[in-house]
Amino acid sequence: MVKVKNLRIVTLLLLIASFVLVSGCVQRQYDISRSETPAPLFKNIAPREAHALMQDNQDNPGFIIIDVRTPQEFGAGYIEGAVNIDYYSETFKDQLDRLDKNKAYLVYCRTGRRSGIALGMAKDLGFKEVYNLSGGIVEWEAEGLPIADSGN
């Protein structure tokens, strides 16, 4: 009877020790993962939020604005500082893939459809932070936000 009781105590102590060891390992793994880079961010944002984001990053070389409309659309007016990469170009995905995936991007088009698709592509290509301007430049203009003129 004493041996059975001692065996139960030893078994219980082993179970407790195992639990403590395992929970310590799990905690350490969790702590390590928290110190790694932040989770990627892909978000649709309204024109006013996009404008505020641009203002906050106006001197940040790690923040890029991409207009995915055609060169003709771009020539009719664009958001100041935007780089034009034509969504309809045969090399669009390759051009996107060549960009620095660690920078932050604001992508827009005319109404948000093409830039929304580009947002998904960027996610698939491993980008870290991409914002899509909901409603595109049409909504941007409707909000009275500034448009640059190419001078054409």
GROMACS elastic network, one bead per residue, 0.5 to 0.9 nm:
[ bonds ]
;  ai    aj funct       b0    kb
    1     4     6  0.52289   500
    1     5     6  0.62935   500
    1     6     6  0.86812   500
    2     5     6  0.50365   500
    2     6     6  0.60838   500
    2     7     6  0.84544   500
    3     6     6  0.50533   500
    3     7     6  0.59739   500
    3     8     6  0.85643   500
    4     8     6  0.61793   500
    4     9     6  0.86675   500
    5     8     6  0.51308   500
    5     9     6  0.63211   500
    5    10     6  0.86807   500
    6     9     6  0.50563   500
    6    10     6  0.60886   500
    6    11     6  0.84731   500
    7    10     6  0.51032   500
    7    11     6  0.60238   500
    7    12     6  0.84781   500
    8    11     6  0.50450   500
    8    12     6  0.60136   500
    8    13     6  0.85174   500
    9    12     6  0.50468   500
    9    13     6  0.60862   500
    9    14     6  0.85368   500
   10    13     6  0.50768   500
   10    14     6  0.61191   500
   10    15     6  0.86069   500
   11    14     6  0.50645   500
   11    15     6  0.61725   500
   11    16     6  0.86260   500
   12    15     6  0.50859   500
   12    16     6  0.61997   500
   12    17     6  0.85899   500
   13    16     6  0.50767   500
   13    17     6  0.60622   500
   13    18     6  0.85018   500
   14    17     6  0.50506   500
   14    18     6  0.60263   500
   14    19     6  0.85335   500
   15    18     6  0.50914   500
   15    19     6  0.61505   500
   15    20     6  0.86389   500
   16    19     6  0.51131   500
   16    20     6  0.62163   500
   16    21     6  0.86436   500
   17    20     6  0.51378   500
   17    21     6  0.61657   500
   17    22     6  0.85691   500
   18    21     6  0.51330   500
   18    22     6  0.60140   500
   18    23     6  0.84273   500
   19    22     6  0.51707   500
   19    23     6  0.59334   500
   19    24     6  0.83854   500
   20    23     6  0.52611   500
   20    24     6  0.60892   500
   20    25     6  0.87241   500
   21    24     6  0.51415   500
   21    25     6  0.63769   500
   21    26     6  0.87703   500
   22    25     6  0.51458   500
   22    26     6  0.62343   500
   22    27     6  0.85933   500
   23    26     6  0.50372   500
   23    27     6  0.60639   500
   23    28     6  0.85674   500
   24    27     6  0.50904   500
   24    28     6  0.61838   500
   24    29     6  0.86537   500
   25    28     6  0.50841   500
   25    29     6  0.61823   500
   25    30     6  0.85967   500
   26    29     6  0.51285   500
   26    30     6  0.62134   500
   26    31     6  0.86573   500
   27    30     6  0.50617   500
   27    31     6  0.61507   500
   27    32     6  0.86291   500
   28    31     6  0.50407   500
   28    32     6  0.61560   500
   28    33     6  0.86428   500
   29    32     6  0.51639   500
   29    33     6  0.62784   500
   29    34     6  0.87465   500
   30    33     6  0.51926   500
   30    34     6  0.63114   500
   30    35     6  0.89583   500
   31    34     6  0.51849   500
   31    35     6  0.66528   500
   32    35     6  0.53923   500
   32    36     6  0.69221   500
   33    36     6  0.54079   500
   33    37     6  0.85180   500
   34    37     6  0.79469   500
   34    38     6  0.81608   500
   35    38     6  0.83814   500
   36    39     6  0.88813   500
   37    40     6  0.87130   500
   38    41     6  0.86206   500
   38   128     6  0.86773   500
   39   128     6  0.75680   500
   39   129     6  0.89889   500
   40   123     6  0.82979   500
   40   126     6  0.85546   500
   40   127     6  0.73276   500
   40   129     6  0.57323   500
   40   130     6  0.84913   500
   41   123     6  0.87937   500
   41   127     6  0.86579   500
   41   128     6  0.60859   500
   41   130     6  0.63348   500
   41   131     6  0.79573   500
   42   119     6  0.71213   500
   42   120     6  0.83648   500
   42   122     6  0.88282   500
   42   123     6  0.72600   500
   42   127     6  0.88976   500
   42   128     6  0.78540   500
   42   129     6  0.58425   500
   42   131     6  0.57776   500
   42   132     6  0.78821   500
   43   119     6  0.83161   500
   43   129     6  0.83712   500
   43   130     6  0.66210   500
   43   132     6  0.61877   500
   43   133     6  0.88029   500
   44   116     6  0.79015   500
   44   119     6  0.87972   500
   44   130     6  0.87351   500
   44   131     6  0.56638   500
   44   133     6  0.60332   500
   44   134     6  0.57583   500
   45    48     6  0.82499   500
   45    49     6  0.60612   500
   45    50     6  0.61453   500
   45   131     6  0.65582   500
   45   132     6  0.60311   500
   45   133     6  0.53304   500
   45   134     6  0.55765   500
   46    49     6  0.53373   500
   46    50     6  0.61513   500
   46    51     6  0.86710   500
   46   132     6  0.85191   500
   46   133     6  0.60071   500
   46   134     6  0.52938   500
   46   135     6  0.74729   500
   46   136     6  0.88904   500
   46   139     6  0.84183   500
   46   140     6  0.83372   500
   47    51     6  0.60531   500
   47    52     6  0.86096   500
   47   133     6  0.62661   500
   47   134     6  0.69182   500
   47   135     6  0.77981   500
   47   136     6  0.79440   500
   47   137     6  0.84064   500
   47   139     6  0.68227   500
   47   140     6  0.52218   500
   47   141     6  0.87985   500
   47   143     6  0.72031   500
   47   145     6  0.79682   500
   48    51     6  0.50071   500
   48    52     6  0.62328   500
   48    53     6  0.85838   500
   48   140     6  0.79063   500
   48   143     6  0.76519   500
   48   145     6  0.80625   500
   49    52     6  0.51121   500
   49    53     6  0.61534   500
   49    54     6  0.86255   500
   49   133     6  0.88916   500
   50    54     6  0.61460   500
   50    55     6  0.86159   500
   50   106     6  0.76153   500
   50   131     6  0.81221   500
   50   132     6  0.85552   500
   50   133     6  0.66347   500
   51    54     6  0.50496   500
   51    55     6  0.62106   500
   51    56     6  0.86492   500
   51   140     6  0.88796   500
   51   145     6  0.78265   500
   52    55     6  0.50115   500
   52    56     6  0.61526   500
   52    57     6  0.86156   500
   53    56     6  0.51085   500
   53    57     6  0.62517   500
   53    58     6  0.85248   500
   53   106     6  0.88030   500
   54    57     6  0.50800   500
   54    58     6  0.57184   500
   54    63     6  0.82084   500
   54    65     6  0.84663   500
   54   106     6  0.84231   500
   55    58     6  0.52078   500
   55    59     6  0.85896   500
   56    59     6  0.80760   500
   56    60     6  0.83636   500
   57    61     6  0.81331   500
   57    62     6  0.83431   500
   57    63     6  0.63538   500
   58    61     6  0.81927   500
   58    63     6  0.79703   500
   59    62     6  0.88787   500
   59    63     6  0.85368   500
   60    63     6  0.56312   500
   60    64     6  0.85835   500
   61    64     6  0.73152   500
   61   103     6  0.84444   500
   62   100     6  0.89863   500
   62   102     6  0.80553   500
   62   104     6  0.60654   500
   62   105     6  0.83493   500
   63   103     6  0.59916   500
   63   105     6  0.57139   500
   63   106     6  0.77407   500
   64    81     6  0.81000   500
   64    82     6  0.72916   500
   64    83     6  0.77827   500
   64   103     6  0.74019   500
   64   104     6  0.62703   500
   64   106     6  0.63252   500
   64   107     6  0.84797   500
   65    79     6  0.81644   500
   65    80     6  0.86358   500
   65    81     6  0.66269   500
   65    83     6  0.61770   500
   65    84     6  0.87483   500
   65   104     6  0.86702   500
   65   105     6  0.56992   500
   65   107     6  0.59472   500
   65   108     6  0.79688   500
   66    81     6  0.86647   500
   66    82     6  0.52400   500
   66    84     6  0.59064   500
   66    85     6  0.67836   500
   66   105     6  0.70122   500
   66   106     6  0.61401   500
   66   108     6  0.64244   500
   66   109     6  0.86087   500
   66   115     6  0.89634   500
   67    70     6  0.85231   500
   67    74     6  0.73474   500
   67    78     6  0.75862   500
   67    79     6  0.79904   500
   67    82     6  0.59538   500
   67    83     6  0.58871   500
   67    85     6  0.62069   500
   67    86     6  0.76399   500
   67    87     6  0.87711   500
   67   106     6  0.85578   500
   67   107     6  0.59873   500
   67   108     6  0.51600   500
   67   109     6  0.57222   500
   67   110     6  0.88399   500
   67   115     6  0.80810   500
   68    71     6  0.88253   500
   68    74     6  0.85128   500
   68    83     6  0.84235   500
   68    84     6  0.59338   500
   68    85     6  0.50019   500
   68    87     6  0.50230   500
   68    88     6  0.83435   500
   68    92     6  0.89095   500
   68   107     6  0.71092   500
   68   108     6  0.62211   500
   68   109     6  0.53127   500
   68   110     6  0.85441   500
   68   114     6  0.70764   500
   68   115     6  0.64441   500
   68   118     6  0.81368   500
   69    72     6  0.80005   500
   69    73     6  0.59108   500
   69    74     6  0.61819   500
   69    84     6  0.70731   500
   69    85     6  0.71209   500
   69    86     6  0.53428   500
   69    87     6  0.61403   500
   69    88     6  0.79607   500
   69   108     6  0.78940   500
   69   109     6  0.51808   500
   69   110     6  0.67588   500
   69   114     6  0.79302   500
   69   115     6  0.86054   500
   70    73     6  0.51882   500
   70    74     6  0.61495   500
   70    75     6  0.85476   500
   70    84     6  0.77992   500
   70    85     6  0.77047   500
   70    87     6  0.69937   500
   70    88     6  0.71014   500
   70    89     6  0.84079   500
   70   109     6  0.89069   500
   71    75     6  0.59755   500
   71    76     6  0.87295   500
   71    84     6  0.70098   500
   71    85     6  0.81544   500
   71    86     6  0.66926   500
   72    75     6  0.50548   500
   72    76     6  0.65636   500
   73    76     6  0.53144   500
   73    77     6  0.71331   500
   73    78     6  0.82226   500
   73   110     6  0.82360   500
   74    77     6  0.55687   500
   74    78     6  0.55941   500
   74    79     6  0.89950   500
   74    84     6  0.69557   500
   74   150     6  0.80583   500
   75    78     6  0.72767   500
   75   149     6  0.73662   500
   75   150     6  0.55015   500
   75   151     6  0.81034   500
   75   152     6  0.69533   500
   76   148     6  0.89103   500
   76   149     6  0.67050   500
   76   150     6  0.67767   500
   76   151     6  0.85916   500
   76   152     6  0.75356   500
   77    80     6  0.89731   500
   77   147     6  0.59990   500
   77   148     6  0.54663   500
   77   150     6  0.61487   500
   77   151     6  0.87867   500
   78    81     6  0.83946   500
   78    82     6  0.69658   500
   78   137     6  0.76627   500
   78   146     6  0.87764   500
   78   147     6  0.54371   500
   78   148     6  0.52327   500
   78   149     6  0.66808   500
   78   150     6  0.78196   500
   79    82     6  0.57294   500
   79   137     6  0.78377   500
   79   140     6  0.89011   500
   79   145     6  0.89108   500
   79   146     6  0.69963   500
   79   147     6  0.51281   500
   79   148     6  0.57380   500
   79   149     6  0.88041   500
   80   146     6  0.77981   500
   80   147     6  0.65246   500
   80   148     6  0.53036   500
   80   149     6  0.86602   500
   81   148     6  0.86019   500
   82   106     6  0.89907   500
   82   107     6  0.89329   500
   85    88     6  0.88525   500
   85    89     6  0.79955   500
   85    92     6  0.68417   500
   85    95     6  0.75477   500
   85    96     6  0.81188   500
   86    89     6  0.53252   500
   86    90     6  0.88989   500
   86    91     6  0.87121   500
   86    92     6  0.64294   500
   87    90     6  0.82998   500
   87    91     6  0.86553   500
   87    92     6  0.56228   500
   87    93     6  0.82397   500
   87   109     6  0.88524   500
   87   114     6  0.69176   500
   87   115     6  0.82396   500
   87   118     6  0.78969   500
   88    91     6  0.84014   500
   88    92     6  0.68798   500
   89    92     6  0.51405   500
   89    93     6  0.85872   500
   90    93     6  0.78624   500
   90    94     6  0.86133   500
   91    94     6  0.52159   500
   91    95     6  0.60476   500
   91    96     6  0.85729   500
   92    95     6  0.51340   500
   92    96     6  0.61686   500
   92    97     6  0.85672   500
   93    97     6  0.60281   500
   93    98     6  0.86796   500
   93   118     6  0.85284   500
   93   121     6  0.76464   500
   93   122     6  0.88291   500
   94    98     6  0.62704   500
   95    98     6  0.52530   500
   95    99     6  0.68812   500
   96    99     6  0.55567   500
   96   100     6  0.89046   500
   96   118     6  0.85572   500
   96   121     6  0.83944   500
   96   122     6  0.72750   500
   96   125     6  0.84099   500
   97   100     6  0.80816   500
   97   101     6  0.80003   500
   97   122     6  0.77456   500
   97   125     6  0.64584   500
   97   126     6  0.87754   500
   97   127     6  0.88321   500
   98   101     6  0.83174   500
   99   102     6  0.88090   500
   99   103     6  0.84354   500
   99   127     6  0.89041   500
  100   103     6  0.58294   500
  100   104     6  0.88834   500
  100   127     6  0.79354   500
  101   104     6  0.78615   500
  101   122     6  0.83545   500
  101   125     6  0.82019   500
  101   126     6  0.65661   500
  101   128     6  0.60343   500
  101   129     6  0.79874   500
  102   126     6  0.89339   500
  102   127     6  0.64142   500
  102   128     6  0.56196   500
  102   129     6  0.73861   500
  103   127     6  0.79380   500
  103   128     6  0.71928   500
  103   129     6  0.68968   500
  103   130     6  0.86024   500
  104   127     6  0.83894   500
  104   128     6  0.71486   500
  104   130     6  0.57766   500
  104   131     6  0.80085   500
  105   129     6  0.63943   500
  105   131     6  0.60980   500
  105   132     6  0.84553   500
  106   129     6  0.87622   500
  106   130     6  0.59162   500
  106   132     6  0.58887   500
  106   133     6  0.69767   500
  107   112     6  0.87981   500
  107   115     6  0.57199   500
  107   116     6  0.81681   500
  107   118     6  0.76961   500
  107   119     6  0.73894   500
  107   130     6  0.72563   500
  107   131     6  0.60862   500
  107   133     6  0.62120   500
  107   136     6  0.87713   500
  108   111     6  0.79313   500
  108   112     6  0.61704   500
  108   113     6  0.87585   500
  108   114     6  0.77552   500
  108   115     6  0.50320   500
  108   116     6  0.80037   500
  108   118     6  0.89578   500
  108   131     6  0.85963   500
  108   132     6  0.59590   500
  108   133     6  0.51378   500
  108   134     6  0.77900   500
  108   135     6  0.84614   500
  108   136     6  0.53300   500
  108   137     6  0.68542   500
  109   112     6  0.54931   500
  109   113     6  0.72713   500
  109   114     6  0.61194   500
  109   115     6  0.54824   500
  109   116     6  0.86936   500
  109   132     6  0.89816   500
  109   133     6  0.78671   500
  109   135     6  0.83445   500
  109   136     6  0.50570   500
  109   137     6  0.61883   500
  109   138     6  0.85795   500
  110   113     6  0.78196   500
  110   114     6  0.80005   500
  110   115     6  0.85116   500
  110   135     6  0.73979   500
  110   137     6  0.50293   500
  110   138     6  0.57855   500
  110   139     6  0.84769   500
  111   114     6  0.78000   500
  111   115     6  0.83134   500
  111   133     6  0.85630   500
  111   134     6  0.72637   500
  111   137     6  0.63653   500
  111   138     6  0.58738   500
  111   139     6  0.71940   500
  112   115     6  0.52464   500
  112   116     6  0.57158   500
  112   117     6  0.85844   500
  112   132     6  0.72443   500
  112   133     6  0.63057   500
  112   134     6  0.52704   500
  112   137     6  0.79689   500
  112   138     6  0.88172   500
  113   116     6  0.51022   500
  113   117     6  0.64567   500
  113   118     6  0.87193   500
  113   134     6  0.85048   500
  113   135     6  0.80746   500
  113   136     6  0.79864   500
  114   117     6  0.51563   500
  114   118     6  0.61813   500
  114   119     6  0.86226   500
  115   119     6  0.60410   500
  115   120     6  0.86912   500
  115   132     6  0.61321   500
  115   133     6  0.75113   500
  115   134     6  0.86283   500
  115   136     6  0.78739   500
  116   119     6  0.50144   500
  116   120     6  0.66045   500
  116   121     6  0.88337   500
  116   132     6  0.60646   500
  116   133     6  0.81974   500
  116   134     6  0.80643   500
  117   120     6  0.51656   500
  117   121     6  0.63537   500
  117   122     6  0.87121   500
  118   122     6  0.60739   500
  118   123     6  0.85438   500
  118   132     6  0.84788   500
  119   122     6  0.51170   500
  119   123     6  0.62975   500
  119   124     6  0.87729   500
  119   130     6  0.65579   500
  119   131     6  0.72352   500
  119   132     6  0.64345   500
  120   123     6  0.50611   500
  120   124     6  0.63175   500
  120   125     6  0.86632   500
  121   124     6  0.50447   500
  121   125     6  0.61145   500
  121   126     6  0.87571   500
  121   127     6  0.89688   500
  122   126     6  0.63558   500
  122   127     6  0.54139   500
  122   128     6  0.84934   500
  122   129     6  0.88781   500
  122   130     6  0.74070   500
  123   126     6  0.53693   500
  123   127     6  0.55307   500
  123   128     6  0.75848   500
  123   129     6  0.85563   500
  123   130     6  0.80085   500
  124   127     6  0.76216   500
  127   130     6  0.71777   500
  132   136     6  0.82078   500
  133   136     6  0.53240   500
  133   137     6  0.78569   500
  133   139     6  0.87783   500
  133   140     6  0.83028   500
  134   137     6  0.86980   500
  134   139     6  0.75891   500
  134   140     6  0.87511   500
  135   138     6  0.62979   500
  135   140     6  0.72784   500
  136   139     6  0.56253   500
  136   140     6  0.63232   500
  136   141     6  0.88413   500
  137   141     6  0.59876   500
  137   142     6  0.83811   500
  137   147     6  0.87227   500
  138   141     6  0.53567   500
  138   142     6  0.62412   500
  138   143     6  0.88049   500
  139   143     6  0.62374   500
  139   144     6  0.87972   500
  140   143     6  0.52989   500
  140   144     6  0.67699   500
  140   145     6  0.57495   500
  140   146     6  0.80926   500
  140   147     6  0.86174   500
  141   144     6  0.50331   500
  141   145     6  0.55145   500
  141   146     6  0.71900   500
  141   147     6  0.73525   500
  142   145     6  0.75534   500
  144   147     6  0.89396   500
  148   151     6  0.88163   500
  149   152     6  0.76698   500
